[in-house]
Amino acid sequence: MGLFFFDLDGTLLNKQSQISQGNLKLLKQLEEQGYLSVVVSGRSPIEIEEITQETTINSYVSMNGQYVVLENEVFANHQIDNFLIAELLGFAERLGHPVSCYTPTEYRINFIDEATKKLYTLDNAPLPKIDPYFYKTVGVNMLYLFSENTAHDHILQERFNETLTFYRDSPFSLAIVNKNRSKKAGIKELLENLKITDKANTYAFGDGNNDISMFEVVNHSVAMGNADENVKQAADLVTLNHEKEGIEFALRKLQVL
């Protein structure tokens, strides 16, 4: 079986957070050729399912590896301990940063600041409702901390080094998951579930720092032309910008099309 793993923002999506008609056509071509396309994203399942509703994609690694679905069946659901969430919320608030809590179907935040507004505008998504006690009544898979102060990144990572992993995925935010969870970890679970040991026909496309880990678990890694420089260095192939038919260019380079 051949598998394609696609990041969303800056990769499969355009600047309007939509899959372009060109990429929709490519996904259909891959399906017709017998490939399984899988979304691998920091976004939540409810966002992924809305974005991919015009496709036949029904497998995804969401929330940076915390929640994995294969052919509409959930088989990995990693949640963050409530006591750890409370500790993180308190520490972040003392630094002046709000945090949102994500489940597969909804998300809430303890308070909203300018970084929060900038991130949700960038993602073309609605602001979360405010509920500082949301995490006490639901199982939370991922946290989002909003901050433009990158100097605080190290402080947070050092404080929670033993328990949490932080990914700065925009100038305005950090995604937070359980220690050692990642897109790579989610893909590994999916491959194990499918009993795939020969990775010759596995491909990953991405543009951000949280995409580097998935490059380590596939045979062909592709960085978009708009990717960060360290992402390009980690990839086997650098393609065109995500707004310039970068996925199609790479598929032709790889002789898939």
C-alpha positions in Angstrom: 0.0 0.0 0.0 1.2 3.5 -0.8 0.5 6.3 1.7 0.7 10.1 1.4 0.8 12.1 4.6 -0.2 15.8 4.2 0.1 18.6 6.6 -2.7 21.2 6.2 -1.7 24.8 6.9 0.9 26.0 4.5 0.9 22.7 2.6 -2.4 21.2 1.4 -4.4 24.4 2.2 -4.3 27.8 0.6 -4.2 31.1 2.5 -8.0 30.9 2.9 -7.6 27.6 4.8 -9.2 25.7 1.9 -8.1 22.8 -0.3 -7.7 24.3 -3.8 -9.5 22.8 -6.8 -6.0 21.8 -8.1 -5.2 19.9 -4.9 -8.7 18.3 -4.8 -8.0 16.9 -8.2 -4.6 15.6 -7.1 -6.2 13.8 -4.1 -8.7 12.2 -6.4 -5.9 11.1 -8.8 -3.9 9.6 -5.9 -7.0 7.7 -4.7 -7.6 6.3 -8.3 -4.0 5.1 -8.3 -4.6 3.2 -5.1 -2.9 5.5 -2.6 -4.3 6.3 0.8 -4.1 10.0 1.6 -3.8 10.9 5.3 -4.0 14.4 6.9 -1.4 15.0 9.6 -2.1 18.2 11.4 -2.0 20.2 14.6 -5.6 21.0 14.0 -8.5 19.2 15.8 -10.7 16.5 14.3 -13.7 18.8 14.0 -11.6 21.3 11.9 -10.0 18.5 9.8 -13.4 16.9 9.0 -14.8 20.2 7.9 -11.8 21.1 5.8 -11.8 17.7 4.0 -15.5 17.3 3.5 -15.1 17.7 -0.3 -12.6 14.8 -0.4 -12.8 11.1 0.4 -10.2 11.5 3.1 -11.3 9.6 6.3 -7.9 9.0 8.0 -6.0 11.5 9.9 -3.4 12.1 12.6 -4.7 15.1 14.4 -3.6 17.4 17.3 0.1 16.7 16.7 -0.3 12.9 17.1 -2.6 12.9 20.1 -5.7 11.6 18.2 -5.5 9.2 15.3 -8.3 8.0 13.0 -8.1 5.3 10.3 -10.9 4.9 7.9 -13.3 6.7 10.3 -12.3 4.5 13.2 -10.5 6.1 16.2 -7.6 3.9 17.4 -5.4 6.4 19.3 -6.8 8.9 21.8 -4.0 10.4 24.0 -5.2 12.8 26.7 -3.4 15.2 29.0 -3.7 14.7 32.7 -6.0 17.2 34.4 -3.5 18.0 37.2 -0.9 18.8 34.6 -3.3 21.0 32.7 -4.1 23.0 35.8 -0.4 23.4 36.5 0.3 24.6 33.0 -2.6 27.0 33.0 -1.5 28.6 36.2 2.1 28.9 35.1 1.2 30.4 31.7 -1.2 32.9 33.2 1.6 34.2 35.5 3.5 34.8 32.3 0.5 36.6 30.9 -0.5 34.0 28.3 -3.9 32.5 27.6 -4.3 28.8 26.9 -7.1 27.0 25.0 -8.0 23.3 25.7 -8.9 21.1 22.7 -11.0 17.9 22.6 -11.9 16.1 19.3 -15.1 18.1 19.0 -14.7 21.5 20.8 -12.3 23.9 22.4 -12.4 26.6 25.1 -10.0 29.2 26.4 -9.3 30.8 29.8 -9.0 34.4 28.5 -8.3 36.1 25.1 -5.5 38.4 24.2 -4.1 40.0 21.0 -2.0 36.9 20.1 -5.1 34.8 20.3 -7.0 37.0 17.9 -4.1 37.0 15.5 -3.8 33.2 15.5 -7.5 32.5 14.8 -7.6 35.2 12.2 -4.6 33.5 10.5 -6.3 30.1 10.7 -9.6 31.6 9.5 -11.3 30.1 12.5 -13.7 31.5 15.1 -12.4 32.6 18.5 -13.0 30.0 21.3 -15.6 30.6 24.0 -14.2 31.5 27.4 -14.4 28.8 30.0 -11.4 28.5 32.4 -12.8 25.3 34.0 -13.6 23.5 30.7 -10.8 20.9 31.2 -12.3 19.7 34.5 -15.3 18.1 32.8 -13.8 16.7 29.5 -10.9 14.8 28.2 -8.4 17.2 26.7 -6.0 16.1 24.0 -4.1 19.3 23.2 -3.4 22.7 24.6 -2.7 25.9 22.7 -0.7 28.6 24.4 -0.9 32.1 22.8 2.3 34.2 22.9 4.4 36.4 20.6 7.1 36.4 23.3 9.5 33.7 22.0 11.8 34.3 25.0 9.1 32.6 27.1 9.3 29.4 25.0 12.4 28.2 26.7 11.0 29.0 30.2 7.9 26.9 29.4 9.9 24.0 27.9 12.3 24.0 30.8 9.5 24.0 33.4 7.6 21.1 31.8 10.4 19.3 30.1 9.6 15.9 31.8 5.9 15.9 30.9 5.0 18.0 27.9 6.2 18.7 24.3 5.9 22.2 22.9 5.7 23.1 19.2 5.8 26.8 18.1 3.7 26.5 15.0 3.1 30.2 14.4 4.4 33.6 15.5 1.4 33.7 17.9 1.1 30.3 19.4 2.6 27.0 20.7 0.8 23.7 20.5 1.3 21.5 23.6 0.9 17.7 23.8 2.1 14.9 26.0 5.8 14.3 26.2 7.2 12.4 23.2 3.9 12.7 21.2 4.3 14.1 17.7 3.2 13.7 14.1 5.8 11.0 13.8 4.4 9.1 16.8 0.9 9.2 15.3 2.1 8.0 11.9 4.0 5.1 13.5 0.8 4.0 15.3 -1.1 4.2 12.0 1.6 2.2 10.1 1.6 -0.4 12.9 -2.2 -0.7 12.7 -2.0 -1.2 8.9 0.9 -3.7 9.5 3.1 -1.8 7.0 6.8 -2.6 7.4 7.9 -1.8 3.8 7.9 2.1 3.7 9.0 2.3 0.0 5.8 4.0 -1.0 5.4 6.4 1.9 5.5 10.2 1.4 5.2 13.2 3.7 4.6 16.8 2.8 5.0 19.7 5.2 6.2 23.2 5.9 6.5 23.7 9.7 8.7 22.7 12.6 6.2 20.1 13.7 6.4 18.4 10.3 10.1 17.5 10.7 9.3 14.5 12.9 7.1 12.9 10.3 9.9 13.2 7.7 11.8 10.7 9.9 9.2 7.9 9.5 8.6 7.9 5.7 10.7 7.1 2.7 10.1 10.3 0.8 9.9 13.7 2.5 8.9 16.9 0.8 9.2 20.5 2.1 7.0 23.2 0.6 8.7 26.2 -1.0 7.2 28.4 1.8 8.7 26.1 4.5 11.1 27.3 7.2 14.7 26.8 6.3 15.3 24.0 8.8 12.3 22.1 7.5 13.8 22.4 3.9 17.1 21.0 5.2 15.4 18.0 6.8 13.5 17.1 3.6 14.6 14.9 0.6 12.9 17.3 -1.8 12.0 21.0 -1.7 9.0 21.8 -4.0 7.2 25.0 -4.9 5.1 27.3 -2.7 1.8 25.9 -1.5 0.1 28.6 -3.5 2.1 27.7 -6.6 1.0 24.1 -7.2 3.8 22.8 -5.0 2.2 19.5 -4.4 1.7 18.7 -8.0 5.2 19.8 -8.9 6.6 17.4 -6.2 4.3 14.5 -7.3 5.7 14.9 -10.9 9.3 15.1 -9.6 8.7 11.9 -7.6 7.1 10.3 -10.8 3.9 9.5 -8.9 1.9 11.4 -11.6 
